[in-house]
């Protein structure tokens, strides 16, 4: 079992959440601000079976792409999401 923490720009929050929920994933959405994306953002908490982790990450990647993304001068693309995947020993829904 994994806990996926996806910190995404507010502009993409509704798209990502809807896409995940359409695929029957449960999502907890928190408003957050921090240094990673240097703006208001949304943190999504998603509990997932190990074999679903890659699919969830692909959904977040797909929904967080901007049509006109271009490389910065340093050769990197702007980040619209930061994703952390943590192992969980146990999960309970009460």
C-alpha positions as a printed NumPy array, in Angstrom:
array([[  0.   ,   0.   ,   0.   ],
       [  1.251,   3.49 ,  -0.875],
       [  0.424,   7.036,   0.116],
       [  0.828,   9.37 ,  -2.83 ],
       [  1.262,  13.033,  -1.963],
       [  0.876,  15.213,  -5.044],
       [  1.554,  18.929,  -4.649],
       [  0.113,  20.628,  -7.712],
       [ -0.54 ,  24.159,  -8.889],
       [ -4.053,  25.37 ,  -8.133],
       [ -4.722,  25.79 , -11.878],
       [ -4.634,  22.003, -12.302],
       [ -6.289,  20.893,  -9.055],
       [ -9.827,  20.43 , -10.334],
       [ -8.708,  18.631, -13.515],
       [ -6.494,  16.212, -11.605],
       [ -9.075,  15.55 ,  -8.89 ],
       [-11.878,  14.955, -11.404],
       [ -9.745,  12.642, -13.523],
       [ -8.721,  10.566, -10.489],
       [-12.268,  10.394,  -9.136],
       [-13.59 ,   9.372, -12.581],
       [-11.231,   6.391, -12.26 ],
       [-12.682,   5.615,  -8.795],
       [ -9.657,   6.782,  -6.783],
       [-10.405,   8.499,  -3.488],
       [ -8.665,  11.831,  -3.101],
       [ -8.249,  14.149,  -0.114],
       [ -7.612,  17.73 ,  -1.242],
       [ -5.82 ,  20.298,   0.959],
       [ -4.968,  23.924,   0.244],
       [ -1.266,  24.548,   0.723],
       [  1.498,  27.049,   0.111],
       [  5.174,  26.341,   0.037],
       [  8.561,  26.744,  -1.517],
       [  8.354,  23.902,  -4.03 ],
       [  6.084,  25.652,  -6.505],
       [  6.415,  29.167,  -5.019],
       [  2.684,  29.88 ,  -5.257],
       [ -0.648,  28.8  ,  -3.869],
       [ -1.083,  25.132,  -4.552],
       [ -3.145,  22.095,  -3.705],
       [ -1.899,  18.979,  -1.948],
       [ -3.648,  15.733,  -2.836],
       [ -3.438,  12.706,  -0.547],
       [ -4.19 ,   9.447,  -2.339],
       [ -4.052,   5.975,  -0.827],
       [ -3.356,   3.302,  -3.435],
       [ -2.492,  -0.338,  -3.868],
       [  1.079,  -0.849,  -5.069],
       [ -0.036,  -1.896,  -8.562],
       [ -2.092,   1.31 ,  -9.043],
       [  0.683,   3.773,  -8.175],
       [  2.058,   4.141, -11.708],
       [ -1.412,   4.737, -13.167],
       [ -2.139,   7.481, -10.625],
       [  1.179,   9.185, -11.366],
       [  0.435,   9.035, -15.115],
       [ -2.96 ,  10.692, -14.53 ],
       [ -1.348,  13.511, -12.535],
       [  1.338,  13.959, -15.217],
       [ -1.223,  14.043, -18.025],
       [ -3.507,  16.549, -16.31 ],
       [ -0.655,  18.852, -15.228],
       [  0.76 ,  19.456, -18.686],
       [  0.43 ,  22.873, -20.244],
       [ -0.075,  22.939, -23.996],
       [  2.614,  25.559, -24.52 ],
       [  5.249,  24.231, -22.108],
       [  8.728,  25.166, -23.188],
       [ 12.179,  24.659, -21.775],
       [ 13.697,  27.308, -19.549],
       [ 17.175,  28.684, -20.211],
       [ 18.667,  26.028, -17.902],
       [ 17.18 ,  23.277, -20.106],
       [ 14.545,  22.216, -17.575],
       [ 10.778,  22.413, -17.942],
       [  8.668,  24.275, -15.385],
       [  7.301,  21.928, -12.718],
       [  3.546,  21.902, -12.265],
       [  3.508,  19.031,  -9.759],
       [  5.739,  17.395,  -7.166],
       [  4.855,  13.818,  -6.295],
       [  5.977,  11.838,  -3.26 ],
       [  5.234,   8.118,  -2.932],
       [  5.463,   6.704,   0.598],
       [  5.091,   3.118,   1.762],
       [  2.293,   2.503,   4.263],
       [  2.047,  -0.374,   6.686],
       [ -1.655,   0.032,   7.26 ],
       [ -4.677,   2.013,   6.113],
       [ -8.086,   2.12 ,   7.789],
       [-11.243,   3.91 ,   6.755],
       [-13.653,   4.364,   9.651]])
